Amino acid sequence: MMKTKSGKRAAGLAFGAGVVTTAAAVVLLGAGPDHDHDHKPHDEHDAAAAMSPQEEMEAYMATIMPGEHHKHLVKSAGMWDAKTSFMMEPGAPPVEGVGTMECEMIFGGRYLECRFHMDDMMGMPFDGLSHAGYDNVRQQYVSTWMDTFGTGIMYMTGHMHENGKMEMHGKTAMPSGEKGMKIVSEWHSDDHFTDTFYDQMPDGTWVKSGQIEYTRR
């Protein structure tokens, strides 16, 4: 793919913005509570004031390291065969298909990147890309998803149940408006897991809309 000067400039600006954002966070932490001029609630100010600049910096640095929650993501690394089954219309039989998914941990074990592919989905090739992680600060799992059947990026957040099932919630944009979506992941063994998809109805109830069954190669 040819890169134009404007494309290089945009990429450089994006990279620079990321560096500046990270540097700003470190500077603000090092500055300590005396340089805090925002309007957060007093209890948050009090909590920050109870920590010295060095303690706050150490706490910040601790949040950037992958931990126990990230180990759940490592399980998905590898190559997978996928069997899909989705209900396209109420009352109609599910549309089934097959695909593959390749996942790997990136950025020092902080995020899981997965690339999904189907040769034929409703008569067209289909590709999707997801990034998943665990936000140590917000204490929740997070993920993004984009694919060739849309132009948006879906963001989801969730948690792990005591039974080992992971539940993620988000909203998908449709021409008719946004719709709530839920994905429940369940591991049956180290080499077999399923993702079950649910759509939220206007009355708030959840209806199963599909499932993908993964088997490790």
N, CA and C atoms as a LAMMPS dump frame, in Angstrom:
ITEM: TIMESTEP
0
ITEM: NUMBER OF ATOMS
651
ITEM: BOX BOUNDS ff ff ff
-5.0000000000000000e+02 5.0000000000000000e+02
-5.0000000000000000e+02 5.0000000000000000e+02
-5.0000000000000000e+02 5.0000000000000000e+02
ITEM: ATOMS id mol type element x y z
1 1 1 N 0.843 -1.188 0
2 1 2 C 0 0 0
3 1 3 C 0.883 1.244 0
4 2 1 N 0.581 2.233 -0.866
5 2 2 C 1.376 3.439 -0.951
6 2 3 C 1.068 4.365 0.197
7 3 1 N 2.084 4.914 0.828
8 3 2 C 1.909 5.851 1.93
9 3 3 C 2.132 7.265 1.423
10 4 1 N 1.163 8.145 1.616
11 4 2 C 1.312 9.53 1.208
12 4 3 C 1.95 10.322 2.323
13 5 1 N 2.41 11.535 1.966
14 5 2 C 3.001 12.382 3.003
15 5 3 C 1.988 12.71 4.079
16 6 1 N 0.718 12.93 3.661
17 6 2 C -0.308 13.241 4.657
18 6 3 C -0.561 12.057 5.554
19 7 1 N -0.486 10.822 4.981
20 7 2 C -0.681 9.624 5.799
21 7 3 C 0.42 9.483 6.804
22 8 1 N 1.677 9.742 6.38
23 8 2 C 2.797 9.671 7.311
24 8 3 C 2.648 10.716 8.399
25 9 1 N 2.194 11.923 7.99
26 9 2 C 2.046 12.994 8.968
27 9 3 C 0.984 12.628 9.994
28 10 1 N -0.147 12.026 9.516
29 10 2 C -1.22 11.626 10.435
30 10 3 C -0.739 10.558 11.388
31 11 1 N 0.01 9.584 10.856
32 11 2 C 0.525 8.522 11.715
33 11 3 C 1.493 9.091 12.745
34 12 1 N 2.32 10.031 12.299
35 12 2 C 3.257 10.649 13.228
36 12 3 C 2.56 11.428 14.312
37 13 1 N 1.474 12.129 13.935
38 13 2 C 0.717 12.891 14.93
39 13 3 C 0.05 11.965 15.931
40 14 1 N -0.492 10.833 15.428
41 14 2 C -1.147 9.883 16.331
42 14 3 C -0.138 9.304 17.308
43 15 1 N 1.026 8.913 16.787
44 15 2 C 2.059 8.356 17.658
45 15 3 C 2.505 9.403 18.676
46 16 1 N 2.714 10.617 18.189
47 16 2 C 3.147 11.68 19.086
48 16 3 C 2.129 11.971 20.162
49 17 1 N 0.836 11.929 19.775
50 17 2 C -0.219 12.175 20.762
51 17 3 C -0.194 11.126 21.853
52 18 1 N 0.061 9.863 21.455
53 18 2 C 0.128 8.79 22.449
54 18 3 C 1.277 8.992 23.406
55 19 1 N 2.441 9.39 22.875
56 19 2 C 3.6 9.634 23.73
57 19 3 C 3.341 10.792 24.675
58 20 1 N 2.759 11.871 24.146
59 20 2 C 2.479 13.046 24.981
60 20 3 C 1.482 12.721 26.077
61 21 1 N 0.458 11.918 25.734
62 21 2 C -0.544 11.539 26.736
63 21 3 C 0.088 10.756 27.875
64 22 1 N 0.933 9.784 27.549
65 22 2 C 1.61 8.996 28.583
66 22 3 C 2.526 9.875 29.419
67 23 1 N 3.294 10.743 28.755
68 23 2 C 4.201 11.633 29.485
69 23 3 C 3.435 12.562 30.405
70 24 1 N 2.284 13.054 29.932
71 24 2 C 1.483 13.968 30.756
72 24 3 C 0.996 13.273 32.014
73 25 1 N 0.605 11.991 31.879
74 25 2 C 0.14 11.249 33.052
75 25 3 C 1.25 11.125 34.084
76 26 1 N 2.462 10.831 33.625
77 26 2 C 3.589 10.695 34.54
78 26 3 C 3.903 12.026 35.206
79 27 1 N 3.87 13.117 34.438
80 27 2 C 4.16 14.444 34.999
81 27 3 C 3.129 14.836 36.042
82 28 1 N 1.853 14.595 35.751
83 28 2 C 0.802 14.948 36.696
84 28 3 C 0.925 14.15 37.985
85 29 1 N 1.268 12.853 37.848
86 29 2 C 1.445 12.036 39.04
87 29 3 C 2.626 12.537 39.866
88 30 1 N 3.71 12.889 39.182
89 30 2 C 4.885 13.372 39.887
90 30 3 C 4.67 14.724 40.527
91 31 1 N 3.746 15.514 39.949
92 31 2 C 3.508 16.847 40.491
93 31 3 C 2.852 16.797 41.85
94 32 1 N 2.049 15.741 42.08
95 32 2 C 1.422 15.614 43.393
96 32 3 C 0.152 16.421 43.523
97 33 1 N -0.537 16.355 44.674
98 33 2 C -1.842 16.98 44.866
99 33 3 C -1.797 18.501 44.835
100 34 1 N -0.634 19.126 45.074
101 34 2 C -0.579 20.581 45.067
102 34 3 C -0.862 21.161 43.694
103 35 1 N -0.735 20.352 42.634
104 35 2 C -0.951 20.835 41.277
105 35 3 C -2.282 20.36 40.713
106 36 1 N -3.163 19.937 41.565
107 36 2 C -4.458 19.421 41.131
108 36 3 C -5.452 20.559 41.096
109 37 1 N -5.882 20.946 39.873
110 37 2 C -6.794 22.078 39.742
111 37 3 C -8.143 21.676 39.17
112 38 1 N -8.446 20.382 39.12
113 38 2 C -9.729 20.001 38.542
114 38 3 C -10.815 20.075 39.608
115 39 1 N -11.991 19.554 39.263
116 39 2 C -13.136 19.678 40.165
117 39 3 C -13.684 18.316 40.542
118 40 1 N -12.816 17.393 40.903
119 40 2 C -13.253 16.075 41.343
120 40 3 C -13.9 16.179 42.723
121 41 1 N -14.708 15.186 43.102
122 41 2 C -15.298 15.194 44.443
123 41 3 C -14.206 15.216 45.509
124 42 1 N -14.548 15.769 46.69
125 42 2 C -13.567 15.927 47.75
126 42 3 C -12.998 14.604 48.227
127 43 1 N -13.8 13.534 48.199
128 43 2 C -13.278 12.262 48.684
129 43 3 C -12.15 11.758 47.799
130 44 1 N -12.215 12.031 46.473
131 44 2 C -11.139 11.627 45.587
132 44 3 C -9.903 12.479 45.846
133 45 1 N -10.116 13.781 46.12
134 45 2 C -8.994 14.65 46.453
135 45 3 C -8.327 14.191 47.744
136 46 1 N -9.159 13.826 48.722
137 46 2 C -8.615 13.391 50.008
138 46 3 C -7.792 12.119 49.854
139 47 1 N -8.27 11.211 49.005
140 47 2 C -7.537 9.972 48.789
141 47 3 C -6.196 10.251 48.137
142 48 1 N -6.196 11.174 47.166
143 48 2 C -4.948 11.518 46.497
144 48 3 C -4.002 12.233 47.452
145 49 1 N -4.568 13.097 48.296
146 49 2 C -3.735 13.853 49.224
147 49 3 C -3.095 12.958 50.274
148 50 1 N -3.714 11.79 50.527
149 50 2 C -3.179 10.879 51.531
150 50 3 C -1.933 10.161 51.031
151 51 1 N -1.65 10.253 49.727
152 51 2 C -0.486 9.598 49.146
153 51 3 C 0.56 10.638 48.776
154 52 1 N 1.802 10.305 49.048
155 52 2 C 2.888 11.178 48.63
156 52 3 C 3.065 11.035 47.122
157 53 1 N 3.723 12.008 46.462
158 53 2 C 3.966 11.88 45.019
159 53 3 C 4.667 10.576 44.667
160 54 1 N 5.606 10.147 45.499
161 54 2 C 6.319 8.906 45.217
162 54 3 C 5.388 7.696 45.338
163 55 1 N 4.522 7.699 46.359
164 55 2 C 3.582 6.596 46.547
165 55 3 C 2.588 6.535 45.385
166 56 1 N 2.148 7.711 44.936
167 56 2 C 1.196 7.739 43.834
168 56 3 C 1.855 7.256 42.548
169 57 1 N 3.104 7.627 42.339
170 57 2 C 3.829 7.163 41.168
171 57 3 C 4.005 5.651 41.217
172 58 1 N 4.333 5.11 42.388
173 58 2 C 4.499 3.668 42.528
174 58 3 C 3.183 2.936 42.279
175 59 1 N 2.081 3.538 42.762
176 59 2 C 0.771 2.93 42.544
177 59 3 C 0.425 2.927 41.058
178 60 1 N 0.767 4.025 40.386
179 60 2 C 0.512 4.111 38.947
180 60 3 C 1.32 3.065 38.197
181 61 1 N 2.596 2.931 38.527
182 61 2 C 3.454 1.977 37.832
183 61 3 C 2.962 0.549 38.037
184 62 1 N 2.388 0.278 39.214
185 62 2 C 1.875 -1.067 39.491
186 62 3 C 0.701 -1.412 38.584
187 63 1 N -0.068 -0.397 38.16
188 63 2 C -1.245 -0.662 37.33
189 63 3 C -0.89 -0.983 35.888
190 64 1 N 0.34 -0.71 35.468
191 64 2 C 0.679 -0.941 34.064
192 64 3 C 1.2 -2.352 33.818
193 65 1 N 1.342 -3.14 34.858
194 65 2 C 1.859 -4.493 34.701
195 65 3 C 0.72 -5.503 34.59
196 66 1 N 0.816 -6.47 33.678
197 66 2 C -0.204 -7.521 33.601
198 66 3 C -0.206 -8.362 34.867
199 67 1 N -1.399 -8.817 35.264
200 67 2 C -1.527 -9.585 36.508
201 67 3 C -2.341 -10.849 36.339
202 68 1 N -2.97 -11.278 37.429
203 68 2 C -3.723 -12.529 37.442
204 68 3 C -4.843 -12.547 36.405
205 69 1 N -5.529 -11.418 36.249
206 69 2 C -6.658 -11.378 35.317
207 69 3 C -6.208 -11.584 33.874
208 70 1 N -5.001 -11.14 33.557
209 70 2 C -4.513 -11.284 32.195
210 70 3 C -4.228 -12.744 31.835
211 71 1 N -4.034 -13.575 32.853
212 71 2 C -3.774 -14.992 32.582
213 71 3 C -4.978 -15.677 31.944
214 72 1 N -6.177 -15.149 32.202
215 72 2 C -7.364 -15.713 31.567
216 72 3 C -7.331 -15.468 30.062
217 73 1 N -6.722 -14.361 29.654
218 73 2 C -6.639 -14.041 28.233
219 73 3 C -5.623 -14.916 27.518
220 74 1 N -4.56 -15.293 28.242
221 74 2 C -3.498 -16.106 27.64
222 74 3 C -4.053 -17.437 27.133
223 75 1 N -5.093 -17.96 27.787
224 75 2 C -5.666 -19.25 27.4
225 75 3 C -6.135 -19.252 25.953
226 76 1 N -6.516 -18.084 25.441
227 76 2 C -7.071 -18.012 24.092
228 76 3 C -6.005 -17.907 23.006
229 77 1 N -4.74 -17.747 23.383
230 77 2 C -3.683 -17.623 22.383
231 77 3 C -3.561 -18.917 21.581
232 78 1 N -3.387 -18.792 20.271
233 78 2 C -3.23 -19.962 19.416
234 78 3 C -4.12 -19.887 18.194
235 79 1 N -4.196 -20.993 17.462
236 79 2 C -5.021 -21.094 16.26
237 79 3 C -6.257 -21.933 16.557
238 80 1 N -7.424 -21.435 16.095
239 80 2 C -8.691 -22.083 16.411
240 80 3 C -9.528 -22.297 15.151
241 81 1 N -10.254 -23.414 15.13
242 81 2 C -11.303 -23.635 14.137
243 81 3 C -12.618 -23.193 14.769
244 82 1 N -13.443 -22.516 13.972
245 82 2 C -14.688 -21.96 14.5
246 82 3 C -15.898 -22.483 13.734
247 83 1 N -16.956 -22.832 14.476
248 83 2 C -18.24 -23.182 13.898
249 83 3 C -19.248 -22.13 14.358
250 84 1 N -19.851 -21.434 13.412
251 84 2 C -20.752 -20.334 13.747
252 84 3 C -22.199 -20.725 13.501
253 85 1 N -23.092 -20.137 14.292
254 85 2 C -24.523 -20.358 14.144
255 85 3 C -25.241 -19.097 14.632
256 86 1 N -25.876 -18.374 13.695
257 86 2 C -26.533 -17.115 14.048
258 86 3 C -27.955 -17.069 13.493
259 87 1 N -28.862 -16.491 14.308
260 87 2 C -30.245 -16.303 13.893
261 87 3 C -30.35 -14.931 13.221
262 88 1 N -30.567 -14.931 11.915
263 88 2 C -30.654 -13.681 11.168
264 88 3 C -32.052 -13.068 11.219
265 89 1 N -33.075 -13.931 11.366
266 89 2 C -34.455 -13.458 11.443
267 89 3 C -35.203 -14.254 12.501
268 90 1 N -36.112 -13.607 13.244
269 90 2 C -36.887 -14.33 14.266
270 90 3 C -37.681 -15.469 13.639
271 91 1 N -37.565 -16.647 14.233
272 91 2 C -38.308 -17.803 13.756
273 91 3 C -37.656 -18.561 12.626
274 92 1 N -36.636 -17.977 12.006
275 92 2 C -35.96 -18.651 10.895
276 92 3 C -34.867 -19.559 11.439
277 93 1 N -34.505 -20.616 10.721
278 93 2 C -33.417 -21.494 11.186
279 93 3 C -32.105 -20.732 11.203
280 94 1 N -31.188 -21.1 12.08
281 94 2 C -29.907 -20.39 12.168
282 94 3 C -29.072 -20.582 10.91
283 95 1 N -28.277 -19.554 10.593
284 95 2 C -27.346 -19.619 9.476
285 95 3 C -26.008 -20.112 10.026
286 96 1 N -25.524 -21.23 9.516
287 96 2 C -24.302 -21.824 10.035
288 96 3 C -23.133 -21.612 9.083
289 97 1 N -21.919 -21.635 9.637
290 97 2 C -20.729 -21.452 8.827
291 97 3 C -19.492 -21.922 9.569
292 98 1 N -18.356 -21.847 8.905
293 98 2 C -17.089 -22.232 9.522
294 98 3 C -16.061 -21.137 9.27
295 99 1 N -15.112 -21.035 10.182
296 99 2 C -14.075 -20.036 10.054
297 99 3 C -12.861 -20.403 10.88
298 100 1 N -11.936 -19.479 10.96
299 100 2 C -10.725 -19.674 11.763
300 100 3 C -10.462 -18.417 12.577
301 101 1 N -9.738 -18.591 13.674
302 101 2 C -9.339 -17.453 14.5
303 101 3 C -7.92 -17.695 15.009
304 102 1 N -7.086 -16.686 14.874
305 102 2 C -5.713 -16.754 15.362
306 102 3 C -5.507 -15.653 16.396
307 103 1 N -5.054 -16.037 17.596
308 103 2 C -4.902 -15.086 18.694
309 103 3 C -3.479 -15.106 19.24
310 104 1 N -3.003 -13.953 19.671
311 104 2 C -1.696 -13.864 20.305
312 104 3 C -1.7 -12.722 21.318
313 105 1 N -0.9 -12.894 22.371
314 105 2 C -0.729 -11.842 23.36
315 105 3 C 0.277 -10.831 22.803
316 106 1 N -0.032 -9.54 22.989
317 106 2 C 0.839 -8.478 22.494
318 106 3 C 1.17 -7.507 23.619
319 107 1 N 2.157 -6.649 23.361
320 107 2 C 2.568 -5.616 24.314
321 107 3 C 2.899 -6.203 25.684
322 108 1 N 3.758 -7.23 25.656
323 108 2 C 4.221 -7.799 26.902
324 108 3 C 3.158 -8.502 27.72
325 109 1 N 2.184 -9.119 27.06
326 109 2 C 1.145 -9.856 27.772
327 109 3 C 0.023 -8.99 28.304
328 110 1 N -0.087 -7.763 27.81
329 110 2 C -1.135 -6.852 28.302
330 110 3 C -2.453 -6.993 27.55
331 111 1 N -2.373 -7.378 26.279
332 111 2 C -3.578 -7.449 25.455
333 111 3 C -3.568 -8.724 24.618
334 112 1 N -4.775 -9.182 24.296
335 112 2 C -4.956 -10.332 23.415
336 112 3 C -5.49 -9.819 22.083
337 113 1 N -4.772 -10.115 21.007
338 113 2 C -5.204 -9.723 19.665
339 113 3 C -5.678 -10.957 18.922
340 114 1 N -6.881 -10.89 18.37
341 114 2 C -7.455 -12.019 17.64
342 114 3 C -7.908 -11.58 16.254
343 115 1 N -7.567 -12.392 15.26
344 115 2 C -7.987 -12.155 13.877
345 115 3 C -8.886 -13.309 13.442
346 116 1 N -10.107 -12.941 13.078
347 116 2 C -11.143 -13.922 12.722
348 116 3 C -11.387 -13.86 11.216
349 117 1 N -11.566 -15.041 10.577
350 117 2 C -11.807 -15.068 9.131
351 117 3 C -12.8 -16.151 8.757
352 118 1 N -13.68 -15.796 7.816
353 118 2 C -14.589 -16.761 7.19
354 118 3 C -14.539 -16.538 5.69
355 119 1 N -14.395 -17.626 4.937
356 119 2 C -14.411 -17.516 3.475
357 119 3 C -15.786 -17.113 2.964
358 120 1 N -16.824 -17.562 3.677
359 120 2 C -18.192 -17.315 3.212
360 120 3 C -19.1 -17.026 4.401
361 121 1 N -19.583 -15.793 4.464
362 121 2 C -20.603 -15.417 5.439
363 121 3 C -21.672 -14.634 4.687
364 122 1 N -22.823 -15.277 4.52
365 122 2 C -23.912 -14.69 3.731
366 122 3 C -23.443 -14.359 2.32
367 123 1 N -22.61 -15.258 1.744
368 123 2 C -22.168 -15.094 0.373
369 123 3 C -20.973 -14.183 0.183
370 124 1 N -20.369 -13.704 1.304
371 124 2 C -19.229 -12.801 1.2
372 124 3 C -18.134 -13.226 2.172
373 125 1 N -16.865 -12.934 1.835
374 125 2 C -15.793 -13.197 2.809
375 125 3 C -15.94 -12.244 3.99
376 126 1 N -15.493 -12.679 5.157
377 126 2 C -15.664 -11.892 6.372
378 126 3 C -14.387 -11.923 7.196
379 127 1 N -13.944 -10.751 7.645
380 127 2 C -12.779 -10.649 8.517
381 127 3 C -13.101 -9.747 9.7
382 128 1 N -12.596 -10.141 10.871
383 128 2 C -12.802 -9.343 12.072
384 128 3 C -11.525 -9.269 12.889
385 129 1 N -11.398 -8.205 13.671
386 129 2 C -10.219 -7.993 14.509
387 129 3 C -10.664 -7.548 15.891
388 130 1 N -10.143 -8.211 16.918
389 130 2 C -10.483 -7.821 18.286
390 130 3 C -9.222 -7.634 19.117
391 131 1 N -9.325 -6.751 20.087
392 131 2 C -8.277 -6.567 21.093
393 131 3 C -8.968 -6.612 22.455
394 132 1 N -8.45 -7.444 23.335
395 132 2 C -9.036 -7.601 24.664
396 132 3 C -7.963 -7.441 25.724
397 133 1 N -8.367 -6.938 26.881
398 133 2 C -7.434 -6.769 27.977
399 133 3 C -8.168 -6.663 29.295
400 134 1 N -7.406 -6.451 30.355
401 134 2 C -8.001 -6.204 31.667
402 134 3 C -7.463 -4.872 32.161
403 135 1 N -8.368 -3.929 32.407
404 135 2 C -7.999 -2.592 32.866
405 135 3 C -7.774 -2.644 34.373
406 136 1 N -6.516 -2.571 34.794
407 136 2 C -6.199 -2.661 36.222
408 136 3 C -6.74 -1.489 37.023
409 137 1 N -6.9 -0.322 36.392
410 137 2 C -7.389 0.853 37.108
411 137 3 C -8.896 0.756 37.304
412 138 1 N -9.626 0.475 36.23
413 138 2 C -11.091 0.378 36.316
414 138 3 C -11.553 -0.993 36.816
415 139 1 N -10.617 -1.943 36.883
416 139 2 C -10.89 -3.291 37.376
417 139 3 C -12.032 -3.967 36.607
418 140 1 N -11.851 -4.026 35.288
419 140 2 C -12.818 -4.707 34.444
420 140 3 C -12.144 -5.145 33.143
421 141 1 N -12.702 -6.191 32.544
422 141 2 C -12.218 -6.621 31.241
423 141 3 C -12.738 -5.644 30.188
424 142 1 N -11.942 -5.403 29.16
425 142 2 C -12.316 -4.484 28.093
426 142 3 C -11.98 -5.127 26.752
427 143 1 N -12.712 -4.759 25.709
428 143 2 C -12.407 -5.283 24.381
429 143 3 C -12.936 -4.337 23.312
430 144 1 N -12.313 -4.397 22.131
431 144 2 C -12.804 -3.684 20.956
432 144 3 C -12.965 -4.694 19.827
433 145 1 N -13.876 -4.382 18.917
434 145 2 C -14.131 -5.266 17.778
435 145 3 C -14.423 -4.436 16.541
436 146 1 N -13.81 -4.808 15.421
437 146 2 C -14.115 -4.201 14.13
438 146 3 C -14.105 -5.297 13.08
439 147 1 N -14.922 -5.118 12.015
440 147 2 C -14.96 -6.147 10.976
441 147 3 C -15.345 -5.543 9.639
442 148 1 N -15.341 -6.415 8.618
443 148 2 C -15.607 -5.97 7.256
444 148 3 C -17.094 -5.82 6.951
445 149 1 N -17.946 -6.086 7.94
446 149 2 C -19.381 -5.89 7.765
447 149 3 C -19.838 -4.584 8.405
448 150 1 N -18.92 -3.678 8.656
449 150 2 C -19.279 -2.394 9.247
450 150 3 C -18.128 -1.42 9.138
451 151 1 N -18.365 -0.192 9.634
452 151 2 C -17.322 0.829 9.628
453 151 3 C -17.092 1.41 11.021
454 152 1 N -17.741 0.833 12.015
455 152 2 C -17.579 1.317 13.379
456 152 3 C -16.7 0.378 14.196
457 153 1 N -16.422 0.798 15.419
458 153 2 C -15.654 -0.011 16.368
459 153 3 C -16.512 -0.197 17.615
460 154 1 N -16.76 -1.442 17.976
461 154 2 C -17.574 -1.725 19.16
462 154 3 C -16.675 -1.881 20.379
463 155 1 N -17.075 -1.267 21.468
464 155 2 C -16.332 -1.324 22.733
465 155 3 C -17.191 -2.051 23.756
466 156 1 N -16.573 -3.02 24.456
467 156 2 C -17.307 -3.792 25.445
468 156 3 C -16.534 -3.851 26.76
469 157 1 N -17.254 -3.964 27.849
470 157 2 C -16.65 -4.128 29.163
471 157 3 C -17.345 -5.284 29.871
472 158 1 N -16.636 -5.916 30.814
473 158 2 C -17.259 -7.03 31.499
474 158 3 C -16.455 -7.563 32.659
475 159 1 N -16.836 -8.76 33.112
476 159 2 C -16.22 -9.352 34.295
477 159 3 C -16.28 -10.878 34.195
478 160 1 N -15.57 -11.513 35.088
479 160 2 C -15.546 -12.975 35.164
480 160 3 C -16.424 -13.428 36.322
481 161 1 N -17.348 -14.337 36.035
482 161 2 C -18.203 -14.893 37.082
483 161 3 C -17.415 -15.92 37.91
484 162 1 N -17.947 -16.241 39.067
485 162 2 C -17.305 -17.237 39.921
486 162 3 C -17.264 -18.606 39.255
487 163 1 N -18.205 -18.872 38.344
488 163 2 C -18.232 -20.166 37.655
489 163 3 C -17.256 -20.213 36.476
490 164 1 N -16.482 -19.146 36.283
491 164 2 C -15.484 -19.132 35.222
492 164 3 C -15.964 -18.558 33.902
493 165 1 N -17.257 -18.235 33.793
494 165 2 C -17.777 -17.643 32.569
495 165 3 C -17.457 -16.145 32.542
496 166 1 N -17.04 -15.669 31.362
497 166 2 C -16.784 -14.243 31.196
498 166 3 C -17.976 -13.606 30.484
499 167 1 N -18.449 -12.48 31.008
500 167 2 C -19.612 -11.805 30.441
501 167 3 C -19.229 -10.382 30.041
502 168 1 N -19.404 -10.072 28.758
503 168 2 C -19.057 -8.763 28.226
504 168 3 C -20.317 -8.059 27.714
505 169 1 N -20.411 -6.753 27.968
506 169 2 C -21.559 -5.962 27.535
507 169 3 C -21.107 -4.794 26.679
508 170 1 N -21.913 -4.461 25.681
509 170 2 C -21.622 -3.308 24.843
510 170 3 C -22.84 -2.946 24.013
511 171 1 N -22.649 -2.029 23.067
512 171 2 C -23.727 -1.615 22.177
513 171 3 C -23.234 -1.662 20.739
514 172 1 N -24.082 -2.186 19.869
515 172 2 C -23.758 -2.222 18.458
516 172 3 C -24.642 -1.228 17.726
517 173 1 N -24.06 -0.493 16.775
518 173 2 C -24.792 0.548 16.051
519 173 3 C -25.448 -0.038 14.815
520 174 1 N -26.758 0.166 14.701
521 174 2 C -27.53 -0.281 13.547
522 174 3 C -28.177 0.941 12.902
523 175 1 N -28.572 0.836 11.612
524 175 2 C -29.264 1.965 10.979
525 175 3 C -30.501 2.408 11.752
526 176 1 N -31.127 1.461 12.462
527 176 2 C -32.331 1.784 13.234
528 176 3 C -32.006 2.343 14.615
529 177 1 N -30.713 2.335 14.992
530 177 2 C -30.307 2.837 16.302
531 177 3 C -29.379 1.874 17.014
532 178 1 N -28.927 2.252 18.206
533 178 2 C -28.036 1.393 18.973
534 178 3 C -28.809 0.267 19.646
535 179 1 N -28.139 -0.871 19.772
536 179 2 C -28.771 -2.037 20.391
537 179 3 C -27.802 -2.667 21.376
538 180 1 N -28.285 -2.996 22.561
539 180 2 C -27.469 -3.647 23.566
540 180 3 C -27.076 -5.051 23.137
541 181 1 N -25.845 -5.433 23.487
542 181 2 C -25.343 -6.745 23.101
543 181 3 C -24.562 -7.351 24.251
544 182 1 N -24.648 -8.656 24.404
545 182 2 C -23.94 -9.363 25.465
546 182 3 C -23.288 -10.613 24.883
547 183 1 N -22.043 -10.88 25.306
548 183 2 C -21.342 -12.096 24.893
549 183 3 C -20.887 -12.832 26.147
550 184 1 N -21.248 -14.102 26.249
551 184 2 C -20.848 -14.939 27.378
552 184 3 C -19.891 -16.007 26.863
553 185 1 N -18.664 -16.011 27.388
554 185 2 C -17.653 -16.989 26.981
555 185 3 C -17.537 -18.067 28.05
556 186 1 N -17.564 -19.314 27.611
557 186 2 C -17.487 -20.45 28.54
558 186 3 C -16.464 -21.456 28.051
559 187 1 N -15.51 -21.796 28.935
560 187 2 C -14.479 -22.782 28.609
561 187 3 C -14.939 -24.165 29.047
562 188 1 N -14.853 -25.131 28.116
563 188 2 C -15.21 -26.509 28.408
564 188 3 C -13.958 -27.35 28.673
565 189 1 N -12.844 -26.93 28.089
566 189 2 C -11.534 -27.538 28.327
567 189 3 C -10.504 -26.533 27.827
568 190 1 N -9.222 -26.865 27.951
569 190 2 C -8.18 -25.955 27.467
570 190 3 C -8.21 -25.798 25.948
571 191 1 N -8.89 -26.705 25.271
572 191 2 C -8.896 -26.691 23.809
573 191 3 C -10.284 -26.485 23.211
574 192 1 N -11.233 -26.073 24.037
575 192 2 C -12.603 -25.943 23.537
576 192 3 C -13.365 -24.897 24.364
577 193 1 N -13.893 -23.882 23.684
578 193 2 C -14.743 -22.905 24.371
579 193 3 C -15.79 -22.364 23.408
580 194 1 N -16.824 -21.737 23.956
581 194 2 C -17.902 -21.183 23.139
582 194 3 C -18.166 -19.735 23.534
583 195 1 N -18.533 -18.942 22.537
584 195 2 C -19.027 -17.578 22.744
585 195 3 C -20.501 -17.579 22.384
586 196 1 N -21.35 -17.195 23.332
587 196 2 C -22.785 -17.128 23.077
588 196 3 C -23.205 -15.667 23.049
589 197 1 N -23.943 -15.283 22.003
590 197 2 C -24.314 -13.891 21.772
591 197 3 C -25.789 -13.67 22.125
592 198 1 N -26.054 -12.507 22.738
593 198 2 C -27.418 -12.14 23.106
594 198 3 C -27.699 -10.711 22.659
595 199 1 N -28.913 -10.479 22.152
596 199 2 C -29.378 -9.141 21.802
597 199 3 C -30.365 -8.674 22.863
598 200 1 N -30.305 -7.379 23.191
599 200 2 C -31.222 -6.828 24.184
600 200 3 C -32.481 -6.301 23.498
601 201 1 N -33.622 -6.723 23.986
602 201 2 C -34.905 -6.309 23.446
603 201 3 C -35.329 -4.958 24.032
604 202 1 N -36.288 -4.282 23.411
605 202 2 C -36.753 -2.984 23.923
606 202 3 C -37.212 -3.013 25.374
607 203 1 N -37.702 -4.181 25.837
608 203 2 C -38.166 -4.27 27.224
609 203 3 C -37.035 -4.623 28.19
610 204 1 N -35.797 -4.707 27.669
611 204 2 C -34.648 -4.978 28.53
612 204 3 C -34.262 -6.433 28.646
613 205 1 N -35.077 -7.34 28.137
614 205 2 C -34.762 -8.758 28.217
615 205 3 C -33.706 -9.127 27.167
616 206 1 N -33.053 -10.294 27.384
617 206 2 C -32 -10.743 26.479
618 206 3 C -32.468 -11.963 25.701
619 207 1 N -32.185 -11.962 24.402
620 207 2 C -32.559 -13.076 23.525
621 207 3 C -31.306 -13.582 22.827
622 208 1 N -31.086 -14.905 22.885
623 208 2 C -29.915 -15.49 22.238
624 208 3 C -29.987 -15.277 20.737
625 209 1 N -28.898 -14.758 20.158
626 209 2 C -28.873 -14.481 18.726
627 209 3 C -27.862 -15.331 17.97
628 210 1 N -26.971 -16.009 18.688
629 210 2 C -25.999 -16.831 17.981
630 210 3 C -24.955 -17.437 18.895
631 211 1 N -24.095 -18.245 18.296
632 211 2 C -23.055 -18.907 19.07
633 211 3 C -21.882 -19.262 18.147
634 212 1 N -20.671 -19.161 18.686
635 212 2 C -19.486 -19.62 17.971
636 212 3 C -18.772 -20.64 18.866
637 213 1 N -18.51 -21.794 18.295
638 213 2 C -17.823 -22.869 19.014
639 213 3 C -16.385 -22.95 18.494
640 214 1 N -15.421 -22.847 19.407
641 214 2 C -14.004 -22.841 19.035
642 214 3 C -13.33 -24.131 19.481
643 215 1 N -12.537 -24.716 18.579
644 215 2 C -11.737 -25.9 18.883
645 215 3 C -10.3 -25.62 18.487
646 216 1 N -9.384 -25.84 19.418
647 216 2 C -7.974 -25.546 19.153
648 216 3 C -7.408 -26.523 18.108
649 217 1 N -6.598 -25.986 17.22
650 217 2 C -5.948 -26.832 16.218
651 217 3 C -4.772 -27.579 16.828
